[in-house]
Amino acid sequence: MASDRDQELALRRQRLVMRSAQLRLALATQAEMLHAPLSLADTAWGGLQWVRRNPYAVIGPLMLLAALRPARALRWARRLWWGWRAFRQSGRWLAAMQTRRR
């Protein structure tokens, strides 16, 4: 009687181990499609950290551009300011939508 129970448990354990292996394989396959976007995000994050460590490497060329081509620099400054405002507004809008859903 105990032997039957032990065999049943061993069989169940074996099935669970096989199922776990199948699930891990499926997860690895599904996670593969996330590799490229996450790699891009890592690269962008690394670039942002570099800019934070070396702000003068970015500010210098921007100041040179502003000195040599002030009209173009102002045009791009307006575009960037508009984009920043739109980004901030969209964040507020999304936050408001989330609170309404709750």
Number of C-alpha atoms within 10 A of each C-alpha: 6 7 8 9 10 11 12 12 12 12 12 12 12 12 12 12 12 12 12 12 12 12 12 12 12 11 11 11 11 11 10 9 10 10 11 10 10 11 11 11 12 12 12 12 12 12 12 12 12 12 14 12 10 11 11 12 12 11 12 11 11 13 14 12 14 16 11 11 11 13 12 12 17 12 11 13 13 12 12 12 12 12 12 12 12 12 12 12 12 12 12 12 11 12 11 11 11 10 8 8 6 5
